Amino acid sequence: MAMYSVGDAINEFLERSKWKPKITALRMSEEWEAITGKAIAKYTRSVNMEGRTLHIYTDVAALKQELYYGKAELIIRINEYFKEVVIDDIVVR
């Protein structure tokens, strides 16, 4: 019988179940300020995940443009934050 830590057991359970994407989406919305910083989080209306695509909603035109041009950098930052590839694309609306 192999020895597992509680964290390893939870991670294995999440990998085998369909809960991991839902938990990742929840973490993304809850930890959005920690990922992007206060300035971006303050003017972001909502953040939703559909598969590996992140949908960011904002009413500020300058922020939309900044997020659009910094999309590749933000994808890298998000994936580094989660320590795995959770986002492949970003749609800014």
C-alpha positions, -999 to 999 in steps of 0.1 A, spaced: 0 0 0 14 33 -11 17 63 13 -2 94 2 -4 128 18 -38 143 22 -28 169 -5 -18 141 -29 -50 122 -23 -71 153 -29 -52 162 -61 -56 127 -74 -93 127 -66 -97 161 -85 -78 147 -115 -101 117 -118 -133 136 -112 -149 165 -131 -145 189 -102 -111 203 -110 -122 227 -138 -150 240 -115 -126 245 -86 -101 262 -108 -128 286 -121 -138 294 -86 -103 300 -75 -97 322 -105 -126 345 -96 -118 345 -58 -80 351 -63 -83 375 -93 -68 404 -74 -38 383 -62 -32 372 -98 -36 406 -116 -31 432 -89 -55 458 -74 -57 481 -105 -69 455 -129 -91 437 -104 -108 470 -94 -120 477 -130 -129 441 -139 -166 434 -137 -164 396 -138 -141 367 -148 -154 334 -161 -138 303 -174 -152 281 -203 -128 252 -207 -93 267 -210 -106 301 -222 -108 329 -197 -135 355 -203 -128 389 -187 -155 415 -186 -148 452 -181 -165 485 -190 -132 504 -192 -120 508 -228 -84 515 -218 -83 483 -197 -98 462 -225 -70 474 -248 -43 468 -222 -56 433 -215 -59 426 -252 -22 436 -259 -9 419 -228 -29 387 -233 2 365 -237 19 378 -206 -13 374 -186 -17 338 -197 18 331 -185 12 348 -152 -21 329 -146 -5 295 -155 25 302 -132 1 312 -104 -17 279 -106 15 260 -113 -1 242 -143 -16 251 -177 -52 262 -169 -56 289 -196 -48 287 -233 -67 319 -244 -83 350 -231 -113 369 -244 -118 404 -232 -153 419 -234 
